[in-house]
Amino acid sequence: MSKPTLCIGILTMNEARRIEQCIQSARFADQIVVVDSGSKDDTVAIAQRLGAQVHTHADWQGFAEQRNRLLQYVKSDYIFFLDADEVITPELQAEMQAAVASGQQATWEVLWNQVAYGKALTLMKSTGGVQRMFPTANLERFDGVVHEKAIVRNPATPVVKFKARLLHYSRETIYGSLQKLAQYAQLGARKRAEKGKRGGVLRGFASALVNFIQLYIFRRGFLCGAEGFLFCFFIALECFFRYAMLHYDREHLGASVTR
């Protein structure tokens, strides 16, 4: 029998600054597939130069839909979803290769090591695992505009957590953080509007306060200096504006949400 194969799938949109480091960390895979959402910079050219299979789907309909589109190009036994602002460490690579070689039928979660404003927030506890690797045949689809959820064909599939962490360069600049804040707050508001939830300033303030305390105090963001404060503060702001948009921008959420 031939050994199991691995595809690493990456979603991109104007990621010329980070995409080379991302793909370089994935070069051990048997297949690298990039689905681009219509980049205006050199993202596509860089990915193609590095040997990735690049497909453009510019009609953005959410993260889940882009991941579902990527699935049609996967020819490998396993699929690992990697974001363009993430890097696979050698330790995580070894674990991934061992899991694929074993032929195990499972869903694998990975934790993040956040890198924010030039500093690795290693003293901060991870905010929880994200499901990233699946046997391709068992992955049916993704649901959700943002923070999308994987739907597997066998609900009894066990979940295994990798020990090594994924480097996540989520916030490099204040300007980029403000852009990300607007994008994710809007997507989060749209997701809640579809579920019929209500927004407002007080709801937003309560959500922001709870999340800031959880991240900065209980998950030890205060140990990471000014960079840790900024990381936690921007997430809290996202929580606030998500509910503010849900109340004040409700009529415009469906039409105006773009990547």
ZIMOVEN-V641256 format. One record per residue. N is the residue number from 0. RES is the residue in one letter. OMEGA is omega in degrees with one decimal (none if undefined). D_CENTER is the distance of its C-alpha to the mean C-alpha in whole Angstrom. Layout:
# ZIMOVEN-V641256
n = (N & N)
res = (RES & RES)
omega = (OMEGA & OMEGA)
d_center = (D_CENTER & D_CENTER)
This chain:
# ZIMOVEN-V641256
n = (0 & 1 & 2 & 3 & 4 & 5 & 6 & 7 & 8 & 9 & 10 & 11 & 12 & 13 & 14 & 15 & 16 & 17 & 18 & 19 & 20 & 21 & 22 & 23 & 24 & 25 & 26 & 27 & 28 & 29 & 30 & 31 & 32 & 33 & 34 & 35 & 36 & 37 & 38 & 39 & 40 & 41 & 42 & 43 & 44 & 45 & 46 & 47 & 48 & 49 & 50 & 51 & 52 & 53 & 54 & 55 & 56 & 57 & 58 & 59 & 60 & 61 & 62 & 63 & 64 & 65 & 66 & 67 & 68 & 69 & 70 & 71 & 72 & 73 & 74 & 75 & 76 & 77 & 78 & 79 & 80 & 81 & 82 & 83 & 84 & 85 & 86 & 87 & 88 & 89 & 90 & 91 & 92 & 93 & 94 & 95 & 96 & 97 & 98 & 99 & 100 & 101 & 102 & 103 & 104 & 105 & 106 & 107 & 108 & 109 & 110 & 111 & 112 & 113 & 114 & 115 & 116 & 117 & 118 & 119 & 120 & 121 & 122 & 123 & 124 & 125 & 126 & 127 & 128 & 129 & 130 & 131 & 132 & 133 & 134 & 135 & 136 & 137 & 138 & 139 & 140 & 141 & 142 & 143 & 144 & 145 & 146 & 147 & 148 & 149 & 150 & 151 & 152 & 153 & 154 & 155 & 156 & 157 & 158 & 159 & 160 & 161 & 162 & 163 & 164 & 165 & 166 & 167 & 168 & 169 & 170 & 171 & 172 & 173 & 174 & 175 & 176 & 177 & 178 & 179 & 180 & 181 & 182 & 183 & 184 & 185 & 186 & 187 & 188 & 189 & 190 & 191 & 192 & 193 & 194 & 195 & 196 & 197 & 198 & 199 & 200 & 201 & 202 & 203 & 204 & 205 & 206 & 207 & 208 & 209 & 210 & 211 & 212 & 213 & 214 & 215 & 216 & 217 & 218 & 219 & 220 & 221 & 222 & 223 & 224 & 225 & 226 & 227 & 228 & 229 & 230 & 231 & 232 & 233 & 234 & 235 & 236 & 237 & 238 & 239 & 240 & 241 & 242 & 243 & 244 & 245 & 246 & 247 & 248 & 249 & 250 & 251 & 252 & 253 & 254 & 255 & 256 & 257 & 258)
res = (M & S & K & P & T & L & C & I & G & I & L & T & M & N & E & A & R & R & I & E & Q & C & I & Q & S & A & R & F & A & D & Q & I & V & V & V & D & S & G & S & K & D & D & T & V & A & I & A & Q & R & L & G & A & Q & V & H & T & H & A & D & W & Q & G & F & A & E & Q & R & N & R & L & L & Q & Y & V & K & S & D & Y & I & F & F & L & D & A & D & E & V & I & T & P & E & L & Q & A & E & M & Q & A & A & V & A & S & G & Q & Q & A & T & W & E & V & L & W & N & Q & V & A & Y & G & K & A & L & T & L & M & K & S & T & G & G & V & Q & R & M & F & P & T & A & N & L & E & R & F & D & G & V & V & H & E & K & A & I & V & R & N & P & A & T & P & V & V & K & F & K & A & R & L & L & H & Y & S & R & E & T & I & Y & G & S & L & Q & K & L & A & Q & Y & A & Q & L & G & A & R & K & R & A & E & K & G & K & R & G & G & V & L & R & G & F & A & S & A & L & V & N & F & I & Q & L & Y & I & F & R & R & G & F & L & C & G & A & E & G & F & L & F & C & F & F & I & A & L & E & C & F & F & R & Y & A & M & L & H & Y & D & R & E & H & L & G & A & S & V & T & R)
omega = (177.6 & -178.5 & 179.3 & -177.1 & -176.1 & 170.3 & 171.8 & -177.1 & -174.7 & 172.5 & -177.6 & 170.6 & -179.0 & -177.1 & -176.4 & -177.7 & -171.1 & -167.1 & -178.9 & 179.2 & 178.2 & -177.3 & 178.1 & -179.8 & -178.1 & -172.2 & 179.6 & -177.4 & 177.5 & -177.3 & 174.0 & -179.4 & 176.4 & 171.4 & -176.1 & -176.2 & 177.5 & -178.1 & 177.0 & 179.4 & -175.2 & -177.5 & -176.3 & -179.2 & 179.8 & -179.9 & 178.3 & 178.5 & -179.3 & 173.5 & 178.7 & 171.3 & -173.7 & 177.1 & -177.4 & 172.7 & -171.1 & -179.5 & -173.9 & 177.2 & 178.2 & -177.8 & -178.7 & -178.6 & 178.2 & 177.0 & 177.6 & 177.4 & 179.5 & -176.3 & -177.3 & -178.3 & -175.6 & 179.3 & -175.0 & -177.2 & -179.6 & 177.7 & 173.6 & 179.3 & -178.5 & 176.4 & -175.0 & 178.2 & 179.9 & 179.4 & 176.5 & 178.5 & 176.7 & 179.6 & 178.2 & 176.6 & -179.7 & 178.8 & 179.9 & -179.5 & 178.5 & 179.6 & 179.4 & -179.0 & -178.7 & -177.6 & -177.1 & 175.5 & -176.7 & 168.0 & -175.8 & 174.9 & 176.5 & 176.1 & 179.2 & 157.6 & -176.6 & 172.2 & -174.8 & 176.4 & 175.4 & -177.7 & 174.9 & -177.6 & -172.8 & -180.0 & -179.5 & 179.1 & -179.8 & 180.0 & 178.1 & -176.4 & 173.9 & -178.8 & -173.3 & -177.1 & -174.8 & 162.5 & -173.0 & -177.2 & -177.2 & -178.0 & -177.5 & -176.5 & 171.6 & 175.6 & 174.1 & 179.4 & 179.2 & -173.0 & -174.3 & -176.6 & 177.7 & 175.3 & -179.1 & -176.7 & 179.0 & -177.1 & -178.4 & -179.5 & 179.5 & 177.7 & -178.7 & -178.7 & 173.7 & 177.3 & 179.4 & -176.0 & 178.1 & 176.5 & -177.0 & 178.6 & -169.3 & -174.3 & -178.3 & -177.2 & 175.6 & 179.9 & 178.5 & 178.3 & 177.6 & 177.2 & 179.8 & 177.1 & -179.0 & -177.6 & -174.3 & 175.7 & -179.7 & 178.7 & 178.6 & 177.5 & 179.5 & 179.9 & -179.8 & 177.0 & 178.8 & 178.8 & 177.4 & -178.7 & -178.8 & 178.2 & 179.5 & -177.4 & -178.2 & 176.3 & 179.5 & 179.9 & 179.7 & 178.9 & -179.9 & -177.8 & -179.8 & -178.5 & 178.7 & 178.8 & 179.9 & -177.5 & -172.1 & -177.9 & -171.4 & 176.0 & 166.9 & 175.0 & -179.1 & 178.4 & -173.0 & 174.2 & -178.2 & -179.9 & 177.3 & 177.6 & -179.1 & 179.4 & -178.3 & -177.7 & -179.3 & 176.8 & 177.3 & 177.4 & 177.7 & 178.5 & -179.9 & -174.6 & 174.9 & -178.7 & 174.7 & 177.3 & -179.4 & 179.0 & -171.0 & -177.7 & -170.4 & -176.3 & -174.8 & -173.5 & -176.0 & -173.6 & -168.6 & -176.2 & 176.4 & -178.7 & none)
d_center = (34 & 31 & 28 & 25 & 23 & 19 & 17 & 13 & 12 & 10 & 9 & 11 & 13 & 15 & 14 & 17 & 17 & 14 & 14 & 17 & 16 & 13 & 15 & 18 & 16 & 16 & 19 & 21 & 19 & 22 & 20 & 17 & 16 & 14 & 14 & 15 & 15 & 18 & 18 & 21 & 21 & 21 & 18 & 19 & 22 & 21 & 18 & 22 & 24 & 22 & 22 & 19 & 20 & 19 & 19 & 19 & 18 & 19 & 19 & 16 & 16 & 12 & 9 & 11 & 14 & 12 & 11 & 14 & 16 & 14 & 16 & 19 & 19 & 19 & 22 & 21 & 22 & 18 & 15 & 12 & 8 & 7 & 5 & 9 & 8 & 8 & 12 & 13 & 16 & 20 & 20 & 17 & 18 & 21 & 20 & 18 & 21 & 23 & 21 & 21 & 25 & 26 & 25 & 24 & 23 & 20 & 16 & 15 & 12 & 11 & 11 & 10 & 13 & 12 & 14 & 15 & 18 & 19 & 19 & 18 & 18 & 19 & 21 & 19 & 18 & 14 & 13 & 13 & 11 & 8 & 10 & 9 & 13 & 15 & 19 & 19 & 22 & 20 & 17 & 18 & 16 & 13 & 14 & 13 & 12 & 9 & 7 & 9 & 11 & 12 & 16 & 18 & 22 & 23 & 22 & 24 & 22 & 21 & 18 & 18 & 17 & 16 & 18 & 17 & 14 & 11 & 12 & 9 & 11 & 9 & 13 & 16 & 18 & 19 & 19 & 16 & 15 & 17 & 16 & 12 & 14 & 16 & 14 & 12 & 15 & 16 & 14 & 14 & 18 & 18 & 16 & 19 & 22 & 21 & 22 & 25 & 24 & 26 & 25 & 27 & 27 & 28 & 26 & 23 & 25 & 25 & 21 & 21 & 24 & 22 & 19 & 20 & 23 & 21 & 18 & 21 & 24 & 23 & 20 & 22 & 20 & 24 & 25 & 22 & 25 & 24 & 20 & 20 & 21 & 20 & 16 & 17 & 19 & 17 & 15 & 18 & 19 & 16 & 17 & 21 & 20 & 18 & 21 & 24 & 22 & 23 & 26 & 27 & 25 & 25 & 27 & 25 & 22 & 22 & 23 & 22 & 18 & 16 & 13)
